[in-house]
Amino acid sequence: MKKISFFLNLFFQLAFAQVPSKELAEKVTNLFNEKKFSDVYALFNAEVKKILTEEKFLLTSKDLMNQMLQIRSVTHQEGNRYFLDCQQTPYVMYLATDKEGKISTLFFKPQKVGKVPSTNPLKTELDKKVDKYLGYLMQNKGTVGASIAIIKNRKTHFYHYGETKKGSKILPSNNSIYEIGSITKTFTALLTVIAEQEGKLHLEDEVSKFLPDSLPHLAFNGKAILVKNLLNHTSGLPRMPLNFGFQENFEAKNPYRTYKKADLLFFFKKFKPYREPEKSFEYSNLAFGLAGYILENLYQKDYETLLKEKILNPLKMEYTHTRFDKKWESFMVQGYNEKEEENPNWDFDIMAAAGAIRSNIADMALYAQNLLKNNNATFQKALEKTLNITFQNEQNEIGLAWFKKDGYYWHNGATGGYCSFLAFDKNSQTAAVLLLNCSANFFEMPLVFSLMKAVIHEE
């Protein structure tokens, strides 16, 4: 069956969007049943209409209804998520509105039928809360396996769902290794603050200080890009270098493998900043790749070696790494892309600091525990510095890599075959870590926020 999923706005807007009324959800589904797709399109806000033509929406909607046939009922599950009991294939609808009540996000995901196997004993209230939210997530077609850790009252609780590989009937375990994607950026920020503690750099230093003299000065209107700007997405650098993807032997399913240091330096030789740093937020993998390049130059060591020396060994994160090694092969769970196809692991070179880390739930729980409290005063000071808010606007509060929402900190990650989420609240000493071996659930972060809220506030 063709997988149908259309995204009408950015992931951040869903995570922080308005929850619509049940009446609007019923109105939308009734219009779909009546095949009045133009009437649905009329409910979108101007922003959506800029990126989605009515013609394209009508075609997609007709295709979607061929899979559903008829929506028999709509049930609110959580946040922006509604379960649709359909005549043929069950779906979940994600619906969000802007402040004016216009639809800002609308997309659908087909659902599985039947209970997904898990290690959850369903005995305690915490067990039941985890199962509620993970149950929603695991019912999505395309979701294969998940490992989750909840830290509360100084105890760590582990749960595993699904399979390490489709059809294997093998549940993930604490040792199962996943790619964590952009959560890597929080390690890079911490490494940079440690470098500052060791006198290697200052966050207020100009980035060009650490680049070859042959490269143009990175500044706009006389204002230089600083090291801290790389770590809070205010550098003004684009999300990706513009020469990314043009390398010889480039692989779309393993895109970072062929992007080398020479490619990064060539990009900056031609690049001219086009806006002033610190003025606005733009998520940038390039910025963190550049931060990693600076760290490697300062220490004359590669990113993995620095990780091990400065963070992984002190925290006893024994399974965490960035490069393929035979010893990890049996622990790696299979990753799956949005088409539910097996996706190869991503290999990183110069861009490792943006997303190369692979880890298991046990190690990531150790990381979360140390984010809540670390007994080494120097290390704790470095951790705390990454949490200090350095930029905020209407949508974001951000420290160094870490985002903040409702008093707790979070970051997520996605690669070609994996998804990851980490959120923690220092006041209640609570944390949640979720690892998935599929990329199709990147839009499920609101479920993690809901789970965090339920666990923190005993809801």
Secondary structure, DSSP 8 states (H G I E B T S, - for coil): --------S-HHHHHT-B---HHHHHHHHHHHHTT-HHHHHTTB-HHHHHHS-HHHHHHHHHHHHHHHS-EEEEEEEETTEEEEEESSS-EEEEEEE-TTS-EEEEEEEEB--S---BS----SHHHHHHHHHHHHHHTBTT--EEEEEEEETTEEEEEEEE-SSTT------TT-EEE-GGGHHHHHHHHHHHHHHTTS--TTSBGGGGS-TTS---EETTEE-BHHHHHTT-S---SS-TTTT-STT--TTSTTTT--HHHHHHHHHH----S-TTSS----HHHHHHHHHHHHHHHTS-HHHHHIIIIIHHHT-TT-BSS--HHHHTTB--EE-TTS-EE-----STTHHHH--EEEHHHHHHHHHHHH--S-HHHHHHHHHHHS--EE-SS-EESSS-EEETTEEEEEEE-SS-EEEEEEETTTTEEEEEEES-STTGGGHHHHHHHHHHHHTT-
